[in-house]
């Protein structure tokens, strides 16, 4: 992975990629492959991860959500723990 290039992945992207009936699933698959080809490091936040697990479980069931969670936790995506300081910095940028 290119440590200089990072892409933040939000819950919507995780849901679209993992839930086959999502209206953006095909687009998410294509974009995911393009990102892999560019060798960009992926990051997400613990709130985005939690939201994705919840939505995937609601739409696709518990087994799909657990499989997604295990894949993310065992993979190369960095999960940023959001604390009060980071939340404030994000709001300042927003």
N, C-alpha and C positions, 0 to 999 in steps of 0.2 A: 504494500500500500504506500502511496505517496503521502508522507507525513505533512507535506505542505498544502495539500488539497484535502479539504474536509467538506462533507455535505451533511446538513442536518436533516434527519428523516422524521417527519411528524406522523402522528397516529393515522391520519387519513391514508398516507402512502402505505403503511404497514397493512391496514385493513384491505385496501384495494389489491395489494399484492397477494394476500393470503386468502381472501374470500372470493371464490370463483364467480359468484353471482353479482359482485360489485360492478356497478356501471363503468368504473374506471380500471377494471382488472387488466384488460388487454393492454391498455396504455401503460399501466404500472409495470407489467412484465417487460415491455419494450424498453422503458426508461431504466429499469433495473439492470438490464443487460448492457445498455449503453454506459451506465455508471461503472459497472464491473470492468468493461473494456477500457475505461479511462483510468482504472486503478486508483480511485478516489477513496479515502478513508471515510467511513460513515459514523456519525454520532447521532445520538438521540438523548432525550431527557427522561428521567424517571417518571414524570407525569405523562409524557407522550407514550411511553412503554405501557404504563398502567391503563391508559385510555384505550390503547390498541388491544390489549388483552381483553378488556371488558367488552368492547364493541365486537370483536371477533367471537367471543363466547356467546353474545346475544344473537348474532347473525348466523354463525356457523356451528355453534355448539361448544361444549366444554372441551372435548377431545382436540378439536382444531385449535382452540385457544391455548391449551397446555402445550401442544406440539409447537406452536408459534413461540411461546414464552421460552421453552427449552432451547429452541433453535437460536433465539436471540441471546439468551444468557450463556450459551456455549459457543457462540460465534465471535466474529471479529468486530461487531458494532460496539462502539464505546457508549456506555450509558452515563450521562452526566447527572449527578445528584444535585438537585436544585435546592439551595438553602435560601434564607432571607436575603443575604447579600447578592447572590446571583439573580434572584427574582427582581431586586431593585435595579441592578445593572440592566437587565432585560427591559424593564419598564422605561428606564432612562433612554435606551436606544429606540424603543418603540415610539 
